[in-house]
Amino acid sequence: MTAVSKNKPITYERAKTLARSTDPEVRRTLAARPDIEQEILYFLAEDGEPEVRRAIAANEATPRLADLLLTDDESEDVRVDLAGKIARLAPGLTDREQDKVRQLTYEALEKLARDRATRVRQVLAEALKDVADAPPEVIRRLARDIEIVVAGPVLENSPVLTDDDILAIIAADPVFGALRAISRRSGLSAEVCDAVAASDDTEAIADMLANPSAQIQEETLDRILDRAPKVKLWHAPLVRRPKLPDDAAIRLARFVANKMVDMLMKRDDLPPAALEQVRTVVDERIEAGELDASEIEAVAAESGEDAAEASDEDEDEDEHDPVFRRAKEMEEAGKLTAKAVSKSINKGDSAFAAAGLAVLTGARFAQVKRLIATADAKPLVALAWKAGLAMAAAQTLQKDIAKVPAKKLVKADAKGGYPMSEDDLEWQLELLGLP
């Protein structure tokens, strides 16, 4: 027996006949149709073939009683498909929906949030992580899950979680990795920042420091700075913090390494008095042999009034470089595209890759070449993003052009996209002096 076309209307009697077909593919095709009577879909929810039940689980026309039945299905694949569908449907329920439908939907969600299979709960968490009107009880349960692949997405993204929820989770000694996920939340409040800073999780504190939207109060920052000399992981995000207090900059200058000193002295938001104190501290450390003067001499020369002269020299160098001129000419002809720059990166043409990035982003050619030479991954990724390159090209830029060590590579996220938030990317560009 064969099924009719899925696009062709089907009668109730014909559907009943097909639902009893001995061919599982016929029943599966029928189970996927949105125009079948609910009675038949409920009947197929108890089909002996898992693929038929998967089709029922994924079908948005399936009655909620059948969905509730499938929450106990022996097949994990069925429950995974069901979790994805229910998570999509639940936030869309309104007061106009029948109370029974809403009740059954939420009951199904709550059961899936307690499912024995991590994959089912993970699918649910990923689907609900940024849904503003997701059921709070379900979100709170997922946020306290014993598996970080479930709790993490919700802790990092869910707008449903309140500060009180977050603070309670921190106080309850959550699963390993939970604090790191919390530290990456957008708009992290001062109270939550204080709780994270009070923990022993150095990686979570590093993530919080690298989060430009984290509202870290000066008192909290001071306590972190007290511990920072012994925690190198914090040095770079501390130096890169937006709106770094003057006292904090001076304290950092007393213990960070050459490269971090470079970053401090490149900041354009420090007032002259604070910058002068930073220079004094740096000079003292050079005299004591703690810093290598040759590595920071160029940065010191670019500080203050000399910065403008260095910038002018960079611009002169740009205009006289034939590779840069070629990139400019291509831009004027409308031929300098992200695809063209990506192609040069894939070919290993570092000179044109740097010139193309400079032209597309408005950076100085000399500045881009310095970034490549220093193998600083995050600013390079930010430049690639601003230039419109795909993350795959940004990764090749780091690995093959800048020779960034494998452990320091900024890698693509699970979907192949940029793993850094737009705030983080824009912050990196701001540190480079790019709008």
Secondary structure as the mmCIF struct_conf table of DSSP 4:
data_model
#
loop_
_struct_conf.conf_type_id
_struct_conf.id
_struct_conf.beg_label_comp_id
_struct_conf.beg_label_asym_id
_struct_conf.beg_label_seq_id
_struct_conf.end_label_comp_id
_struct_conf.end_label_asym_id
_struct_conf.end_label_seq_id
HELX_LH_PP_P HELX_LH_PP_P1 ALA A 3 SER A 5
TURN_TY1_P TURN_TY1_P1 LYS A 6 ASN A 7
BEND BEND1 LYS A 8 LYS A 8
HELX_RH_AL_P HELX_RH_AL_P1 TYR A 12 ALA A 19
TURN_TY1_P TURN_TY1_P2 ARG A 20 ARG A 20
BEND BEND2 THR A 22 THR A 22
HELX_RH_AL_P HELX_RH_AL_P2 PRO A 24 ALA A 31
TURN_TY1_P TURN_TY1_P3 ALA A 32 ALA A 32
TURN_TY1_P TURN_TY1_P4 PRO A 34 ASP A 35
BEND BEND3 ILE A 36 ILE A 36
HELX_RH_AL_P HELX_RH_AL_P3 GLN A 38 LEU A 44
TURN_TY1_P TURN_TY1_P5 ALA A 45 GLU A 46
BEND BEND4 GLY A 48 GLU A 49
HELX_RH_AL_P HELX_RH_AL_P4 PRO A 50 ALA A 58
TURN_TY1_P TURN_TY1_P6 GLU A 60 ALA A 61
BEND BEND5 THR A 62 THR A 62
HELX_RH_AL_P HELX_RH_AL_P5 ARG A 64 LEU A 70
TURN_TY1_P TURN_TY1_P7 THR A 71 ASP A 72
BEND BEND6 GLU A 74 GLU A 74
HELX_RH_AL_P HELX_RH_AL_P6 GLU A 76 LEU A 89
HELX_RH_3T_P HELX_RH_3T_P1 ALA A 90 GLY A 92
TURN_TY1_P TURN_TY1_P8 ASP A 95 ARG A 96
BEND BEND7 GLU A 97 GLU A 97
HELX_RH_AL_P HELX_RH_AL_P7 ASP A 99 ALA A 113
TURN_TY1_P TURN_TY1_P9 ARG A 114 ARG A 114
BEND BEND8 ARG A 116 ALA A 117
HELX_RH_AL_P HELX_RH_AL_P8 THR A 118 LEU A 128
TURN_TY1_P TURN_TY1_P10 LYS A 129 ASP A 130
TURN_TY1_P TURN_TY1_P11 ALA A 132 ASP A 133
BEND BEND9 ALA A 134 ALA A 134
HELX_RH_AL_P HELX_RH_AL_P9 PRO A 136 ALA A 143
TURN_TY1_P TURN_TY1_P12 ARG A 144 ARG A 144
BEND BEND10 ILE A 146 GLU A 147
HELX_RH_AL_P HELX_RH_AL_P10 ILE A 148 ASN A 157
TURN_TY1_P TURN_TY1_P13 PRO A 159 VAL A 160
HELX_RH_AL_P HELX_RH_AL_P11 ASP A 163 ALA A 171
TURN_TY1_P TURN_TY1_P14 ALA A 172 ALA A 172
TURN_TY1_P TURN_TY1_P15 PHE A 176 GLY A 177
HELX_RH_AL_P HELX_RH_AL_P12 ALA A 178 SER A 183
TURN_TY1_P TURN_TY1_P16 ARG A 184 ARG A 184
TURN_TY1_P TURN_TY1_P17 SER A 186 GLY A 187
HELX_RH_AL_P HELX_RH_AL_P13 ALA A 190 ALA A 197
TURN_TY1_P TURN_TY1_P18 ALA A 198 ALA A 198
BEND BEND11 SER A 199 ASP A 200
HELX_RH_AL_P HELX_RH_AL_P14 THR A 202 LEU A 209
TURN_TY1_P TURN_TY1_P19 ALA A 210 ALA A 210
TURN_TY1_P TURN_TY1_P20 PRO A 212 SER A 213
HELX_RH_AL_P HELX_RH_AL_P15 GLU A 218 ARG A 227
HELX_RH_3T_P HELX_RH_3T_P2 ALA A 228 LYS A 230
HELX_RH_3T_P HELX_RH_3T_P3 LYS A 232 TRP A 234
HELX_RH_AL_P HELX_RH_AL_P16 HIS A 235 VAL A 239
TURN_TY1_P TURN_TY1_P21 ARG A 240 ARG A 240
TURN_TY1_P TURN_TY1_P22 PRO A 242 LYS A 243
HELX_RH_AL_P HELX_RH_AL_P17 ASP A 246 ALA A 253
TURN_TY1_P TURN_TY1_P23 ARG A 254 PHE A 255
HELX_RH_AL_P HELX_RH_AL_P18 ASN A 258 LYS A 266
BEND BEND12 ASP A 268 LEU A 270
HELX_RH_AL_P HELX_RH_AL_P19 PRO A 272 GLU A 287
TURN_TY1_P TURN_TY1_P24 ALA A 288 GLY A 289
BEND BEND13 GLU A 290 LEU A 291
HELX_RH_AL_P HELX_RH_AL_P20 ALA A 293 GLU A 302
BEND BEND14 SER A 303 SER A 303
TURN_TY1_P TURN_TY1_P25 GLY A 304 GLU A 305
HELX_RH_AL_P HELX_RH_AL_P21 ASP A 306 HIS A 320
HELX_RH_AL_P HELX_RH_AL_P22 PRO A 322 GLU A 332
TURN_TY1_P TURN_TY1_P26 ALA A 333 GLY A 334
HELX_RH_AL_P HELX_RH_AL_P23 ALA A 338 LYS A 347
TURN_TY1_P TURN_TY1_P27 GLY A 348 GLY A 348
HELX_RH_AL_P HELX_RH_AL_P24 SER A 350 THR A 361
TURN_TY1_P TURN_TY1_P28 GLY A 362 GLY A 362
HELX_RH_AL_P HELX_RH_AL_P25 PHE A 365 THR A 374
TURN_TY1_P TURN_TY1_P29 ALA A 375 ALA A 375
HELX_RH_AL_P HELX_RH_AL_P26 ALA A 377 LYS A 386
TURN_TY1_P TURN_TY1_P30 ALA A 387 GLY A 388
HELX_RH_AL_P HELX_RH_AL_P27 MET A 391 THR A 396
HELX_RH_PI_P HELX_RH_PI_P1 LEU A 397 ILE A 401
BEND BEND15 ALA A 402 ALA A 402
HELX_RH_3T_P HELX_RH_3T_P4 ALA A 406 LYS A 408
TURN_TY1_P TURN_TY1_P31 ALA A 414 LYS A 415
BEND BEND16 GLY A 416 GLY A 417
BEND BEND17 MET A 420 MET A 420
HELX_RH_AL_P HELX_RH_AL_P28 GLU A 422 LEU A 431
TURN_TY1_P TURN_TY1_P32 LEU A 432 GLY A 433
#
